[in-house]
């Protein structure tokens, strides 16, 4: 299914783990586009943006993940790390 947001999100995570950050960014942005209400995609996007040194953009993505899923503990942890680094 070419419109399966979770598949794109998972692909982005795998690509990031392989160090293919640019491709990971594209896959994860596609996941967010297909399902903007999936917190995990916003969280994954934030992590990729951290890798790219785009901390302000990463902050926005992580905050969106928290907005969508306030109990997503990893997002809160990453937000604290981002704010510390900014």
N, CA, C and O atoms as a GROMACS GRO file, in nm:
protein
  344
    1UNK      N    1   0.085  -0.118   0.000
    1UNK     CA    2   0.000   0.000   0.000
    1UNK      C    3   0.090   0.125   0.000
    1UNK      O    4   0.156   0.152   0.100
    2UNK      N    5   0.093   0.199  -0.108
    2UNK     CA    6   0.180   0.317  -0.116
    2UNK      C    7   0.135   0.433  -0.028
    2UNK      O    8   0.204   0.535  -0.020
    3UNK      N    9   0.021   0.420   0.036
    3UNK     CA   10  -0.030   0.527   0.123
    3UNK      C   11  -0.034   0.485   0.269
    3UNK      O   12  -0.114   0.538   0.346
    4UNK      N   13   0.049   0.393   0.308
    4UNK     CA   14   0.051   0.342   0.445
    4UNK      C   15   0.152   0.422   0.528
    4UNK      O   16   0.273   0.402   0.518
    5UNK      N   17   0.100   0.514   0.609
    5UNK     CA   18   0.185   0.606   0.684
    5UNK      C   19   0.280   0.534   0.778
    5UNK      O   20   0.396   0.572   0.790
    6UNK      N   21   0.231   0.432   0.846
    6UNK     CA   22   0.317   0.361   0.941
    6UNK      C   23   0.434   0.294   0.871
    6UNK      O   24   0.544   0.290   0.926
    7UNK      N   25   0.412   0.243   0.752
    7UNK     CA   26   0.522   0.182   0.676
    7UNK      C   27   0.629   0.286   0.644
    7UNK      O   28   0.748   0.257   0.656
    8UNK      N   29   0.588   0.405   0.604
    8UNK     CA   30   0.686   0.511   0.575
    8UNK      C   31   0.760   0.553   0.703
    8UNK      O   32   0.880   0.579   0.700
    9UNK      N   33   0.688   0.558   0.813
    9UNK     CA   34   0.750   0.594   0.939
    9UNK      C   35   0.855   0.490   0.979
    9UNK      O   36   0.965   0.525   1.021
   10UNK      N   37   0.819   0.362   0.965
   10UNK     CA   38   0.914   0.255   0.997
   10UNK      C   39   1.034   0.257   0.902
   10UNK      O   40   1.148   0.237   0.945
   11UNK      N   41   1.008   0.281   0.775
   11UNK     CA   42   1.116   0.292   0.677
   11UNK      C   43   1.211   0.404   0.716
   11UNK      O   44   1.333   0.389   0.709
   12UNK      N   45   1.155   0.517   0.756
   12UNK     CA   46   1.239   0.629   0.800
   12UNK      C   47   1.328   0.592   0.916
   12UNK      O   48   1.445   0.631   0.920
   13UNK      N   49   1.275   0.517   1.011
   13UNK     CA   50   1.355   0.474   1.126
   13UNK      C   51   1.468   0.381   1.083
   13UNK      O   52   1.581   0.393   1.130
   14UNK      N   53   1.437   0.290   0.994
   14UNK     CA   54   1.539   0.196   0.945
   14UNK      C   55   1.649   0.271   0.869
   14UNK      O   56   1.768   0.246   0.890
   15UNK      N   57   1.608   0.362   0.782
   15UNK     CA   58   1.707   0.440   0.706
   15UNK      C   59   1.794   0.524   0.799
   15UNK      O   60   1.915   0.536   0.776
   16UNK      N   61   1.735   0.580   0.902
   16UNK     CA   62   1.812   0.660   0.999
   16UNK      C   63   1.914   0.571   1.068
   16UNK      O   64   2.030   0.610   1.085
   17UNK      N   65   1.872   0.451   1.108
   17UNK     CA   66   1.964   0.358   1.174
   17UNK      C   67   2.080   0.320   1.083
   17UNK      O   68   2.190   0.290   1.131
   18UNK      N   69   2.057   0.322   0.954
   18UNK     CA   70   2.161   0.290   0.857
   18UNK      C   71   2.247   0.411   0.821
   18UNK      O   72   2.341   0.400   0.742
   19UNK      N   73   2.216   0.526   0.879
   19UNK     CA   74   2.292   0.647   0.851
   19UNK      C   75   2.249   0.718   0.724
   19UNK      O   76   2.317   0.810   0.678
   20UNK      N   77   2.139   0.676   0.666
   20UNK     CA   78   2.088   0.736   0.542
   20UNK      C   79   1.984   0.843   0.580
   20UNK      O   80   1.865   0.829   0.554
   21UNK      N   81   2.034   0.949   0.642
   21UNK     CA   82   1.949   1.049   0.706
   21UNK      C   83   1.864   1.126   0.607
   21UNK      O   84   1.747   1.154   0.636
   22UNK      N   85   1.916   1.160   0.492
   22UNK     CA   86   1.837   1.235   0.394
   22UNK      C   87   1.719   1.152   0.345
   22UNK      O   88   1.608   1.203   0.333
   23UNK      N   89   1.743   1.024   0.318
   23UNK     CA   90   1.634   0.936   0.276
   23UNK      C   91   1.535   0.914   0.390
   23UNK      O   92   1.415   0.906   0.368
   24UNK      N   93   1.587   0.905   0.512
   24UNK     CA   94   1.502   0.889   0.629
   24UNK      C   95   1.409   1.009   0.645
   24UNK      O   96   1.291   0.995   0.677
   25UNK      N   97   1.465   1.127   0.622
   25UNK     CA   98   1.386   1.250   0.631
   25UNK      C   99   1.272   1.248   0.531
   25UNK      O  100   1.158   1.282   0.565
   26UNK      N  101   1.300   1.208   0.408
   26UNK     CA  102   1.196   1.206   0.305
   26UNK      C  103   1.086   1.105   0.339
   26UNK      O  104   0.968   1.135   0.326
   27UNK      N  105   1.125   0.986   0.382
   27UNK     CA  106   1.027   0.883   0.416
   27UNK      C  107   0.940   0.926   0.533
   27UNK      O  108   0.818   0.905   0.533
   28UNK      N  109   1.002   0.986   0.633
   28UNK     CA  110   0.928   1.025   0.752
   28UNK      C  111   0.836   1.144   0.724
   28UNK      O  112   0.725   1.151   0.777
   29UNK      N  113   0.881   1.236   0.642
   29UNK     CA  114   0.793   1.347   0.604
   29UNK      C  115   0.672   1.295   0.526
   29UNK      O  116   0.561   1.348   0.540
   30UNK      N  117   0.692   1.193   0.445
   30UNK     CA  118   0.581   1.131   0.372
   30UNK      C  119   0.483   1.068   0.472
   30UNK      O  120   0.362   1.077   0.454
   31UNK      N  121   0.535   1.004   0.576
   31UNK     CA  122   0.450   0.945   0.679
   31UNK      C  123   0.364   1.052   0.746
   31UNK      O  124   0.244   1.033   0.768
   32UNK      N  125   0.426   1.165   0.779
   32UNK     CA  126   0.352   1.275   0.844
   32UNK      C  127   0.247   1.331   0.748
   32UNK      O  128   0.135   1.364   0.789
   33UNK      N  129   0.283   1.342   0.622
   33UNK     CA  130   0.188   1.391   0.522
   33UNK      C  131   0.067   1.299   0.510
   33UNK      O  132  -0.046   1.346   0.503
   34UNK      N  133   0.091   1.169   0.509
   34UNK     CA  134  -0.018   1.072   0.493
   34UNK      C  135  -0.106   1.062   0.617
   34UNK      O  136  -0.227   1.043   0.605
   35UNK      N  137  -0.046   1.075   0.735
   35UNK     CA  138  -0.123   1.069   0.859
   35UNK      C  139  -0.064   1.167   0.959
   35UNK      O  140   0.022   1.131   1.039
   36UNK      N  141  -0.111   1.291   0.955
   36UNK     CA  142  -0.056   1.393   1.045
   36UNK      C  143  -0.095   1.373   1.192
   36UNK      O  144  -0.051   1.448   1.278
   37UNK      N  145  -0.177   1.272   1.220
   37UNK     CA  146  -0.221   1.247   1.358
   37UNK      C  147  -0.148   1.131   1.423
   37UNK      O  148  -0.190   1.085   1.530
   38UNK      N  149  -0.041   1.081   1.362
   38UNK     CA  150   0.035   0.970   1.417
   38UNK      C  151   0.157   1.026   1.489
   38UNK      O  152   0.253   1.070   1.426
   39UNK      N  153   0.152   1.024   1.621
   39UNK     CA  154   0.256   1.086   1.704
   39UNK      C  155   0.394   1.028   1.677
   39UNK      O  156   0.493   1.102   1.677
   40UNK      N  157   0.402   0.898   1.655
   40UNK     CA  158   0.532   0.833   1.635
   40UNK      C  159   0.606   0.891   1.514
   40UNK      O  160   0.729   0.903   1.516
   41UNK      N  161   0.534   0.925   1.409
   41UNK     CA  162   0.598   0.985   1.291
   41UNK      C  163   0.658   1.121   1.324
   41UNK      O  164   0.768   1.153   1.280
   42UNK      N  165   0.587   1.200   1.401
   42UNK     CA  166   0.639   1.332   1.442
   42UNK      C  167   0.762   1.314   1.531
   42UNK      O  168   0.859   1.389   1.520
   43UNK      N  169   0.757   1.216   1.619
   43UNK     CA  170   0.870   1.185   1.706
   43UNK      C  171   0.991   1.143   1.622
   43UNK      O  172   1.102   1.192   1.642
   44UNK      N  173   0.968   1.052   1.527
   44UNK     CA  174   1.077   1.008   1.439
   44UNK      C  175   1.134   1.124   1.358
   44UNK      O  176   1.256   1.135   1.342
   45UNK      N  177   1.046   1.210   1.308
   45UNK     CA  178   1.091   1.326   1.233
   45UNK      C  179   1.178   1.416   1.321
   45UNK      O  180   1.281   1.466   1.277
   46UNK      N  181   1.135   1.436   1.444
   46UNK     CA  182   1.215   1.516   1.536
   46UNK      C  183   1.354   1.460   1.557
   46UNK      O  184   1.452   1.534   1.560
   47UNK      N  185   1.364   1.328   1.570
   47UNK     CA  186   1.495   1.265   1.589
   47UNK      C  187   1.584   1.283   1.467
   47UNK      O  188   1.704   1.306   1.481
   48UNK      N  189   1.527   1.273   1.351
   48UNK     CA  190   1.605   1.293   1.228
   48UNK      C  191   1.652   1.438   1.219
   48UNK      O  192   1.767   1.464   1.183
   49UNK      N  193   1.565   1.530   1.253
   49UNK     CA  194   1.602   1.671   1.250
   49UNK      C  195   1.712   1.702   1.352
   49UNK      O  196   1.797   1.788   1.328
   50UNK      N  197   1.710   1.633   1.465
   50UNK     CA  198   1.820   1.647   1.562
   50UNK      C  199   1.950   1.604   1.497
   50UNK      O  200   2.052   1.673   1.508
   51UNK      N  201   1.946   1.489   1.429
   51UNK     CA  202   2.067   1.439   1.361
   51UNK      C  203   2.120   1.540   1.261
   51UNK      O  204   2.242   1.551   1.241
   52UNK      N  205   2.031   1.614   1.199
   52UNK     CA  206   2.070   1.714   1.100
   52UNK      C  207   2.107   1.848   1.161
   52UNK      O  208   2.145   1.941   1.090
   53UNK      N  209   2.097   1.859   1.293
   53UNK     CA  210   2.132   1.982   1.362
   53UNK      C  211   2.026   2.090   1.354
   53UNK      O  212   2.052   2.206   1.383
   54UNK      N  213   1.905   2.052   1.314
   54UNK     CA  214   1.794   2.148   1.301
   54UNK      C  215   1.709   2.141   1.427
   54UNK      O  216   1.598   2.088   1.426
   55UNK      N  217   1.762   2.196   1.535
   55UNK     CA  218   1.700   2.179   1.666
   55UNK      C  219   1.566   2.251   1.679
   55UNK      O  220   1.475   2.199   1.744
   56UNK      N  221   1.552   2.368   1.620
   56UNK     CA  222   1.423   2.440   1.628
   56UNK      C  223   1.314   2.360   1.557
   56UNK      O  224   1.203   2.347   1.609
   57UNK      N  225   1.344   2.307   1.440
   57UNK     CA  226   1.247   2.225   1.368
   57UNK      C  227   1.218   2.096   1.444
   57UNK      O  228   1.104   2.050   1.449
   58UNK      N  229   1.323   2.039   1.503
   58UNK     CA  230   1.306   1.917   1.583
   58UNK      C  231   1.213   1.945   1.702
   58UNK      O  232   1.128   1.863   1.735
   59UNK      N  233   1.232   2.060   1.764
   59UNK     CA  234   1.146   2.096   1.877
   59UNK      C  235   0.999   2.099   1.835
   59UNK      O  236   0.913   2.048   1.907
   60UNK      N  237   0.971   2.157   1.720
   60UNK     CA  238   0.833   2.165   1.672
   60UNK      C  239   0.775   2.025   1.649
   60UNK      O  240   0.660   1.999   1.683
   61UNK      N  241   0.854   1.937   1.591
   61UNK     CA  242   0.806   1.801   1.565
   61UNK      C  243   0.780   1.725   1.694
   61UNK      O  244   0.679   1.657   1.708
   62UNK      N  245   0.870   1.738   1.788
   62UNK     CA  246   0.854   1.668   1.915
   62UNK      C  247   0.735   1.725   1.992
   62UNK      O  248   0.659   1.650   2.054
   63UNK      N  249   0.718   1.856   1.989
   63UNK     CA  250   0.601   1.916   2.055
   63UNK      C  251   0.470   1.866   1.991
   63UNK      O  252   0.371   1.845   2.061
   64UNK      N  253   0.470   1.847   1.860
   64UNK     CA  254   0.351   1.794   1.793
   64UNK      C  255   0.325   1.650   1.838
   64UNK      O  256   0.210   1.612   1.860
   65UNK      N  257   0.430   1.572   1.852
   65UNK     CA  258   0.413   1.434   1.901
   65UNK      C  259   0.352   1.434   2.041
   65UNK      O  260   0.265   1.352   2.071
   66UNK      N  261   0.396   1.526   2.125
   66UNK     CA  262   0.341   1.536   2.261
   66UNK      C  263   0.196   1.582   2.258
   66UNK      O  264   0.113   1.534   2.334
   67UNK      N  265   0.166   1.676   2.170
   67UNK     CA  266   0.028   1.723   2.156
   67UNK      C  267  -0.065   1.607   2.117
   67UNK      O  268  -0.176   1.595   2.169
   68UNK      N  269  -0.018   1.523   2.027
   68UNK     CA  270  -0.099   1.411   1.980
   68UNK      C  271  -0.107   1.297   2.081
   68UNK      O  272  -0.208   1.228   2.090
   69UNK      N  273   0.000   1.278   2.157
   69UNK     CA  274   0.005   1.170   2.257
   69UNK      C  275   0.078   1.221   2.380
   69UNK      O  276   0.199   1.203   2.393
   70UNK      N  277   0.005   1.285   2.472
   70UNK     CA  278   0.068   1.344   2.591
   70UNK      C  279   0.140   1.243   2.680
   70UNK      O  280   0.223   1.282   2.762
   71UNK      N  281   0.110   1.114   2.666
   71UNK     CA  282   0.174   1.011   2.748
   71UNK      C  283   0.298   0.950   2.682
   71UNK      O  284   0.354   0.854   2.734
   72UNK      N  285   0.342   1.004   2.570
   72UNK     CA  286   0.456   0.952   2.495
   72UNK      C  287   0.584   0.999   2.565
   72UNK      O  288   0.637   1.106   2.533
   73UNK      N  289   0.632   0.920   2.659
   73UNK     CA  290   0.742   0.959   2.748
   73UNK      C  291   0.869   0.994   2.673
   73UNK      O  292   0.937   1.090   2.709
   74UNK      N  293   0.901   0.919   2.568
   74UNK     CA  294   1.025   0.945   2.494
   74UNK      C  295   1.023   1.085   2.432
   74UNK      O  296   1.127   1.150   2.421
   75UNK      N  297   0.906   1.130   2.392
   75UNK     CA  298   0.895   1.264   2.335
   75UNK      C  299   0.928   1.370   2.440
   75UNK      O  300   0.998   1.468   2.410
   76UNK      N  301   0.880   1.351   2.561
   76UNK     CA  302   0.910   1.446   2.668
   76UNK      C  303   1.060   1.449   2.697
   76UNK      O  304   1.119   1.555   2.718
   77UNK      N  305   1.121   1.332   2.698
   77UNK     CA  306   1.264   1.323   2.720
   77UNK      C  307   1.341   1.396   2.610
   77UNK      O  308   1.433   1.474   2.638
   78UNK      N  309   1.304   1.372   2.486
   78UNK     CA  310   1.373   1.437   2.374
   78UNK      C  311   1.352   1.587   2.375
   78UNK      O  312   1.443   1.663   2.343
   79UNK      N  313   1.233   1.631   2.411
   79UNK     CA  314   1.207   1.774   2.418
   79UNK      C  315   1.300   1.840   2.520
   79UNK      O  316   1.357   1.946   2.494
   80UNK      N  317   1.316   1.777   2.634
   80UNK     CA  318   1.408   1.831   2.735
   80UNK      C  319   1.551   1.839   2.682
   80UNK      O  320   1.621   1.938   2.706
   81UNK      N  321   1.594   1.737   2.611
   81UNK     CA  322   1.729   1.735   2.554
   81UNK      C  323   1.746   1.846   2.450
   81UNK      O  324   1.848   1.914   2.448
   82UNK      N  325   1.645   1.863   2.366
   82UNK     CA  326   1.649   1.968   2.263
   82UNK      C  327   1.658   2.105   2.328
   82UNK      O  328   1.741   2.188   2.291
   83UNK      N  329   1.571   2.129   2.426
   83UNK     CA  330   1.571   2.259   2.492
   83UNK      C  331   1.702   2.288   2.563
   83UNK      O  332   1.748   2.402   2.564
   84UNK      N  333   1.761   2.186   2.621
   84UNK     CA  334   1.891   2.202   2.684
   84UNK      C  335   1.996   2.242   2.580
   84UNK      O  336   2.078   2.331   2.605
   85UNK      N  337   1.993   2.176   2.466
   85UNK     CA  338   2.093   2.200   2.362
   85UNK      C  339   2.073   2.334   2.291
   85UNK      O  340   2.168   2.393   2.242
   86UNK      N  341   1.950   2.380   2.286
   86UNK     CA  342   1.924   2.511   2.224
   86UNK      C  343   1.978   2.619   2.316
   86UNK      O  344   1.967   2.738   2.285
   0.00000   0.00000   0.00000
